[in-house]
Amino acid sequence: MDTKFNIVFCDVDDLAYDYLGKHKIAEQANCTFLRESLNDLPPNRLQELAKTEIISTFVYSRLTANVLQSFKDLKLVSTRSTGYNNVDLDYCKANGVQVVNVAGYGEITVAEYTMGMLLNLTRNIEFSHNKLKNGIVKVDEDMGIDLSGKTVGVIGTGAIGRHFVGLCRAFGCHILASDPFPNQKLIDEGACQYVDLPQLFSASDIISLNCPSTKENYHLINKDTIAQMKDGIYIVNTARGELVDTVDLYAAIVSGKIKGAALDVLEYEDVIIKNDVDAVKNNDKNFALYSVINAKLLQLPNVIVTPHIAFNSFDAVLRILNSNIQTISDFIDGKAVKSVI
Ligand SMILES: NC(=O)c1ccc[n+]([C@@H]2O[C@H](COP(=O)([O-])OP(=O)(O)OC[C@H]3O[C@@H](n4cnc5c(N)ncnc54)[C@H](O)[C@@H]3O)[C@@H](O)[C@H]2O)c1
């Protein structure tokens, strides 16, 4: 009888394949490496993998109850990401599946990228570069703002947000923060002032989203909260697309209420990133609307969109892979793993 664990690694790119494929776990277990997302596999392929006990996944795979129920022996989902909103936790809880994310692999990585996006946005770097490539020089259109002296509202001061606070401090910003669990170290250092969300919305020149996507945080930024903000505010989102009602965001940018937005994440981003049109097949009524809005956002000169790459530094990806494989090794060795449920 084969007593080896059956592991599926999905959403595997070249670097991950090279790293994971050479790890000793590839000999200790029956490993299947898939470039595809699990939800993209046809039923016969899912059936071949039915005995899978461990799934290692990236954010692209939507591990819905529908997908997960193909794996009756499933015991562990180990994500190669901090966020795990792509995994149906209710299903996992009900079926005794542990879900382990990678905590703390790339807090500085994402914070640095957030600052990069913010500078790009507020100094029109990409806007000016694109014009120059087309032979257009209109320096008056390129005028930006200093960060020094501006009030930055940071929503969520967890691993990433607290590093972002540090970077904003280095730029001479005044920082307002909101978090149900304020960070005592930031308070002791006088790094930021914790306020409630309405205060943060009304007093900030710039808002950065650094909190997770949860049921409670769905569309945290919407037409009502945007109305509370200063005219000409900048918004940066490197957390999750679902935190922002994209339709309301688009309207506020077009009206000039929001001066510009830098978005590494979008609602329905899979459509842009992966050409994923599954939602059409599933008759998702929002699919068409959000696809149009995302396409229109991309056309705006004061909007920067990147394809969910804030985590994507070489250093961070190696830390992710290390952590993921450590979780799986510990699980196989019978050690306790830190499940999020
Ligand atoms: N773009 C990327 O490549 C990328 C990479 C990593 C993480 N992320 C996203 O960034 C998010 C933050 O990551 P992290 O490692 O800092 O997570 P974290 O769990 O360390 O911190 C999140 C913080 O947000 C706070 N929070 C939750 N709801 C809030 C609300 N309504 N208002 C204010 N604060 C709230 C929590 O209390 C926590 O302190 C992740 O959940 C993930 O969605 C994106």
The ligand as a Tripos MOL2 file, in Angstrom:
@<TRIPOS>MOLECULE
LIG
   44    48     1     0     0
SMALL
NO_CHARGES

@<TRIPOS>ATOM
      1 N1         -1.0210   42.7440   -3.4270 N.am      1 LIG1
      2 C1         -0.3330   41.7540   -2.9080 C.2       1 LIG1
      3 O1          0.5180   41.1590   -3.5790 O.2       1 LIG1
      4 C2         -0.5480   41.3720   -1.4520 C.ar      1 LIG1
      5 C3          0.4240   40.6210   -0.7780 C.ar      1 LIG1
      6 C4          0.2300   40.2870    0.5560 C.ar      1 LIG1
      7 C5         -0.9270   40.6890    1.2160 C.ar      1 LIG1
      8 N2         -1.8680   41.3990    0.5340 N.ar      1 LIG1
      9 C6         -3.0780   41.8440    1.2190 C.3       1 LIG1
     10 O2         -2.7420   42.7300    2.2570 O.3       1 LIG1
     11 C7         -3.6200   42.4510    3.3850 C.3       1 LIG1
     12 C8         -2.9010   42.8710    4.6360 C.3       1 LIG1
     13 O3         -1.8200   41.9750    4.8500 O.3       1 LIG1
     14 P1         -1.0770   41.8960    6.2590 P.3       1 LIG1
     15 O4         -0.0010   40.8630    6.1170 O.co2     1 LIG1
     16 O5         -0.6990   43.2430    6.7220 O.co2     1 LIG1
     17 O6         -2.2650   41.3130    7.1680 O.3       1 LIG1
     18 P2         -2.3820   41.3870    8.7380 P.3       1 LIG1
     19 O7         -3.4190   40.3870    9.1130 O.co2     1 LIG1
     20 O8         -1.0490   41.3260    9.3890 O.co2     1 LIG1
     21 O9         -2.9640   42.8640    9.0120 O.3       1 LIG1
     22 C9         -4.2390   43.2580    8.6230 C.3       1 LIG1
     23 C10        -4.7120   44.2800    9.6520 C.3       1 LIG1
     24 O10        -5.9460   44.8270    9.2010 O.3       1 LIG1
     25 C11        -6.7400   45.0460   10.3360 C.3       1 LIG1
     26 N3         -8.1320   45.2220    9.9250 N.ar      1 LIG1
     27 C12        -9.0520   44.2850    9.6130 C.ar      1 LIG1
     28 N4        -10.2210   44.8750    9.2950 N.ar      1 LIG1
     29 C13       -10.0290   46.2080    9.3920 C.ar      1 LIG1
     30 C14       -10.8510   47.3480    9.1800 C.ar      1 LIG1
     31 N5        -12.1280   47.2120    8.7990 N.pl3     1 LIG1
     32 N6        -10.3310   48.5630    9.3850 N.ar      1 LIG1
     33 C15        -9.0640   48.7130    9.7790 C.ar      1 LIG1
     34 N7         -8.2150   47.6800    9.9920 N.ar      1 LIG1
     35 C16        -8.7090   46.4370    9.8000 C.ar      1 LIG1
     36 C17        -6.4840   43.8320   11.2170 C.3       1 LIG1
     37 O11        -6.8480   44.0580   12.5800 O.3       1 LIG1
     38 C18        -4.9750   43.6770   11.0420 C.3       1 LIG1
     39 O12        -4.2470   44.3830   12.0290 O.3       1 LIG1
     40 C19        -3.8280   40.9170    3.2860 C.3       1 LIG1
     41 O13        -4.9840   40.4910    3.9180 O.3       1 LIG1
     42 C20        -3.8990   40.6820    1.7950 C.3       1 LIG1
     43 O14        -5.2550   40.8060    1.4170 O.3       1 LIG1
     44 C21        -1.7010   41.7550   -0.7710 C.ar      1 LIG1
@<TRIPOS>BOND
     1     1     2 1
     2     2     3 2
     3     2     4 1
     4     4     5 ar
     5     4    44 ar
     6     5     6 ar
     7     6     7 ar
     8     7     8 ar
     9     8     9 1
    10     8    44 ar
    11     9    10 1
    12     9    42 1
    13    10    11 1
    14    11    12 1
    15    11    40 1
    16    12    13 1
    17    13    14 1
    18    14    15 2
    19    14    16 1
    20    14    17 1
    21    17    18 1
    22    18    19 2
    23    18    20 1
    24    18    21 1
    25    21    22 1
    26    22    23 1
    27    23    24 1
    28    23    38 1
    29    24    25 1
    30    25    26 1
    31    25    36 1
    32    26    27 ar
    33    26    35 ar
    34    27    28 ar
    35    28    29 ar
    36    29    30 ar
    37    29    35 ar
    38    30    31 1
    39    30    32 ar
    40    32    33 ar
    41    33    34 ar
    42    34    35 ar
    43    36    37 1
    44    36    38 1
    45    38    39 1
    46    40    41 1
    47    40    42 1
    48    42    43 1
@<TRIPOS>SUBSTRUCTURE
     1 LIG1         1 GROUP 0 **** ****
